[in-house]
Amino acid sequence: MGTLAMTDGALAQAAAPAKVAETSKGKTLVDAKGMTLYIFDKDSAGKSACNGSCASNWPPLMVAAGASASGDWSIVTRDDGSKQWAYKTKPLYTWVKDTKPGDVTGEGVANNTWHVAAP
């Protein structure tokens, strides 16, 4: 029974591609490493507008093979055919200038078009 409980916990954790952490900007979605996730105002629902050099600075939160979405989580197909996680239809990214968990240096970048992803 204990093994089953651990399996259930592992499955539940794997279901959500991000978790919530407290940052200086309040509760924020973070990736598995604790790095802040961001949304981009120029994205449209279910479509990323951040490709090429933009994606080099704002790495997309990529979907692992075999992952499936549920609830507020969805998967968007990027221009290059790769898959990216979205929360409430907004594609998610990290920011290369954040160097440690809890950093939120991407907030307001590029004429205030990047924002921390709030749960």
C-alpha positions in Angstrom: 0.0 0.0 0.0 2.9 2.4 0.8 4.4 1.8 -2.6 1.1 2.6 -4.3 0.8 5.8 -2.3 4.3 6.9 -3.5 3.4 6.0 -7.1 0.2 8.0 -6.9 2.2 11.0 -5.5 4.8 10.7 -8.3 2.0 10.6 -10.9 0.3 13.6 -9.4 3.6 15.6 -9.4 4.3 14.6 -13.0 0.8 15.8 -14.1 1.6 19.5 -13.6 4.7 20.8 -15.5 5.3 23.6 -13.0 4.7 24.4 -9.3 4.0 27.5 -7.3 6.7 29.4 -5.4 6.7 32.6 -3.4 8.9 35.3 -5.1 9.4 39.1 -4.6 6.5 39.4 -7.1 4.2 37.2 -5.1 3.1 33.7 -5.9 4.6 32.7 -9.2 4.7 29.6 -11.4 8.2 28.0 -11.5 9.8 25.1 -13.4 11.1 21.9 -11.8 14.4 23.7 -10.9 12.5 26.5 -9.2 13.2 29.0 -12.0 10.5 31.6 -12.5 8.2 31.2 -15.5 7.0 34.1 -17.6 4.3 34.9 -20.1 4.6 37.2 -23.2 2.0 39.8 -24.1 2.6 39.2 -27.8 1.6 35.6 -27.6 -2.0 34.8 -28.6 -4.0 32.0 -26.9 -2.3 28.7 -27.7 0.4 30.3 -30.0 3.9 31.4 -29.2 5.2 34.6 -30.9 8.7 34.0 -29.3 10.9 32.1 -31.8 14.5 32.3 -33.0 16.6 34.7 -31.0 13.7 35.5 -28.7 13.5 31.8 -27.7 17.3 31.9 -27.0 16.7 34.6 -24.4 13.3 33.2 -23.3 13.6 29.4 -23.4 10.2 27.8 -23.7 9.0 25.4 -21.1 9.2 22.3 -23.3 7.0 19.3 -23.0 8.6 15.9 -22.4 7.7 13.1 -24.8 4.6 11.3 -23.7 3.3 14.1 -21.5 -0.4 15.0 -21.6 -2.2 18.1 -20.5 -5.2 18.5 -18.3 -7.0 21.2 -16.4 -5.5 24.7 -16.9 -2.5 23.1 -18.6 -2.3 22.8 -22.4 0.4 22.0 -25.0 1.1 24.4 -27.9 3.0 23.5 -31.0 5.8 26.0 -31.7 6.8 27.2 -35.2 9.6 24.6 -35.3 7.2 21.8 -34.5 8.4 21.3 -30.9 5.9 21.3 -28.0 5.7 23.9 -25.2 3.6 24.1 -22.0 0.9 26.7 -21.6 -1.0 27.7 -18.5 -4.5 29.0 -19.1 -3.6 29.1 -22.9 -0.5 31.3 -22.3 2.8 29.7 -23.4 5.4 29.6 -20.6 9.1 30.6 -20.7 12.1 31.0 -18.5 14.5 34.0 -18.8 18.2 33.5 -19.4 19.2 36.3 -17.0 17.5 34.7 -14.0 20.5 32.9 -12.4 18.9 31.2 -9.3 15.5 30.1 -8.1 13.4 33.0 -7.0 14.9 35.5 -9.5 12.3 37.6 -11.3 14.5 39.8 -13.4 12.4 39.2 -16.5 9.4 41.1 -15.1 8.7 44.1 -17.3 11.4 43.4 -19.9 10.9 44.6 -23.5 8.6 47.6 -22.9 6.7 45.7 -20.2 5.7 42.8 -22.5 7.1 40.0 -20.2 5.5 39.1 -16.9 5.9 36.5 -14.2 3.3 33.8 -14.7 0.9 33.9 -11.8 -1.0 30.8 -10.7 
